[in-house]
Amino acid sequence: MELKGKVALITGGGRGIGRETCLLLASHGADVAVCARSQSECEEVVQTIHEQYGTKAIAVLCDVGNKEEVKKCVEQVNEQLGKIDILINNAGVMCLKPITETSIDEWQWVQDINVNGPFYLCKEVIPDMITKKDGVIINIASIWGTKGGPNRSAYITSKHAIIGFTKALGEEMKPYGIRVNAVSPGPVDTKMMADLAPNYDKSAWLKPIDIANIIVDLVLPKSIAITATTIEAFGKGQPVSN
C-alpha cells in the first residue's frame, strides 16, 4: 500500500491502458479519479475498484481538449478526494490519414486532445503540487513520438510534442520535487488500435496491463531517481507502418 493517502487522476481511464492503470494504482492504495468521456466505462472501473480494493474512487466526465471542462474536472477531484498527487495524462486519439486527406479540424482535434489536454491538466494540478513540493506526472506518448512515418502526421506531431513537453516540464519541476516522465508504447492491443488496424497480426503486441505496470512503477517511490525522460516500451512489437 505504498500509495495509501495519495490521490490519482487518470485521463482516458475508462478502458485499455487507462483502466488497467486505475486498477493497479488502487491496488497500491491510491484513491482514484477515473476520467473519461463515457459515463458507463468510468462507473464500471469505479465499481471494480470499490469491490476489489476498497479504496476511494470517483467517475469524472471530461473532454480534456476543453480547458473549461478540465478546470471543472480538477475542482471535482479536489472536492471529493483531495488535492491531486498523481496525474496520468493517458487520453489520446489518432487520425490515420495522408496529409492531403487530413482536414484542419482533424488536425486540431488531435492536437487538442494529445497536446493541449495534458497542458491544461498540468496547469490546473501543478500549483498544488508546488505547494506540497511533491507530485508525479506521467504523460503517455508513443513510439511514434521518436520517429517519422506515413499517414499519421497529426498524431506523430502531437507525440513528438508531448515528449518535448515532458522533458521541459520535468526539468522545470525538479526544484519542487515533482517528477515528470513519459511512457512511449509501441502497439498495444486496445480498442483504439483494433479499430485502426483490424487486420494486423497482434501476436507480438503488448497488453494494456504491460504498459500500466511501467506507468505505476514510475509513480512508486522506488523510481525517485527517474524524471524528465521518456521510457520506450514496445517489447517484440513493431509500429504499424501504414
N, C-alpha and C positions, 0 to 999 in steps of 0.2 A: 504493500500500500504506500509506495513511495510518493504518490501524488495526492494523498489524502489532504483535503483542505484547499486544493488548487481548483480553479475554475478554468475550464477549457471551452473555447468556441471553435467549432469546426464547420466551415462552409462546404457546401456540396456533401453534407453529412448524411443524406438520406439513402445513399446506395453506393456500391462499389468501394473504392478506396476510402472515401469519407466515412461510410458506415462502419467498416472494419476498424478504422482509426477511433471512432467514437467508442465502440465496444472495448477496444484494447485500453484506451485511456481510463475508461470506467473500471476496468479490471485492476488497474493500478491505484484506484481510489479517487480519481478526479471526479468532480461534478461537471456535467457535460451539457453544453448548449448545442443542440443539433440544428443546424441552419441549412435550409434548402428552400426551393420554391414549391415543393409538393408537401401538403399537409399530411397526407396519408403515410408517405415514406418517413417523414420526420417522426410522426407519432409511433410508427412501428419500431423505430430504433429506440425511442424513449421508453416504450413499454418493455422492450427486451432488456435494456439497462436496468430498469427497476426490478424485473423478475430475476435476472441473473446475478446482479452485483449489488443491488440495494443502495446505490449512490443516487444523488440528485441528478435529474436530467429534465430538460425542457425542450420543447419544439419551438423554433423561431423561423417564421417565414420571411424571406428576404431575397430580393434581386440585388446581388452585390454590385451590379453595374449602376445602381441608382443610389446616389450619395445620401438622399433623404431616408431611404429605406435602411441603409447601413447605419445611419445615426440612430434610428429607432430600434434597430436590432441590438446594438450595443447597450442602449439605455435599458431595454428589456432584460438583457442578461445581467447587467449591473443591479437592477432592482430585484430580480428573482433569485439569482445565485451569488452575486457579489462581483467585485472587480475581477476583470479577466487576467489570468496569469499566463495562459497558453492560447495562442492564436494559430490555427491551422488554415491557411488560405488554399483550400483544395478545389473550390468550384472552378470549372473550366469548360470551354466549348471549343469546337474545331469546325472550320469551314474548309472542306476538301474540294477545292476548285482551282483551275488555272486562273492566273491573274486577270486574263481577258474576260473571264466569266464571273469574277468576284465583284459584286456591287459595292458601292461606297457604304451603303447601310450594313452589308455583311461584314465588311472590314471594320467598321466602327463597333459593331456588336461584339466581335471577337476581342477587340482592344478594351471595350468597356468591362467585359466580364473577366478577362485574363490579366489585364494590367491595372485598369482603374480600380477594380474591385479590391484587390489587395492593398492598393494605396489608400483608398477610402477607409478600409478597416484599420490599417496601421495608424492612420491619422487619428482615429477615434480611440484606439486602445493604448497607444504608446504613452500619452501623458500620465496615465495612472501607473504604468509600468515604471516610468522615470521616477515618479514619486516614491514607489516601493524599492527602486533600484533592483528590480528583479523581473524577469519575464522571458518567455521563449516564443519566437515566431518561426513557423515553418511554412515556406511557400512551395507549392507543388508546381514544378516547371515541367520539363520534358527533355528526353534525349535530343529532340528537335531544337531545343534551345542552345545546342552546342554545335550545330551543323546546318547545312542547307539542304534543300530537296525540292522536288517539283510539286505543284498543285496544292500548296498549303502556305502561301506567302504570308497570309494574315496570321495564321497560327504560329509559324516559325518566328515571325517578328515579335509576337506577343511573348513567346517563351524566352527568346534572347533578352527581351526587356526585363522579364521577371528575374532572370539570373543576375543581370546587371543591378537591378533594384536591390536584390538580396545582398549582394556584395557591398554595395554602397551603404545601405542601411545598417548592415552588420558592423561595419567599421564605425559608423556614427554612433551606434548604441553601445559600443564597448565600455565607455566610461560609466555607463549606468547599470552595468551588469545584465544587460538584455542581450540574449543570444538570438541571432537571426541566421537561418540556414535555408537552403533549398534542396529538394529531392527531385531528381530528373529521371523519371521512369522511362523505360522502353515500352514495348507493347504489353498491355495488361488486359486480361480477359474481363472487361467491363461492358456494360450495356452500350456506352458510347462507342467503344471500339467495335463491338459486334455489329452495330448499325452502320458504321463507316466501312468496315472491311468484313462483310459477312462470309466471303468465300475463301478467306485466308486460312492456312494451316496454323492453328493456335496451340499446337502441341508444345512449343518452346516458350509460349507466353507465360508471364507471371500471373499469379492470382492476386486479387486486391489485398489479401492479408499479408503477402510478401512485402508490399510497399508500406502497409500500415506498421509492420514490425520495424522498418527503418525509421519511419516518422517518429514513432513512440520512443525508440532508442535515442533519437536526437533530443527528445524532450526530457528524458530522465536525467537526474543529477550526474550520473556517471559520464555524460557527454559534455561536461562543463568546458572542456578544452576546445570544443568544436564550435566555431562561429564564423560568419561572413564567408561561407563557402557553399558549394553545391555537391551533393552526393549523386553520382550516376548509378542507376540501378536497373539493369535490364537482363541480367543472367545470361541465358543462351539465346534470348530473343533478339531479332533484328528489326529495326524500324520498318514499318510498312512503307514501301517506296513509291507507291503511286495511288 
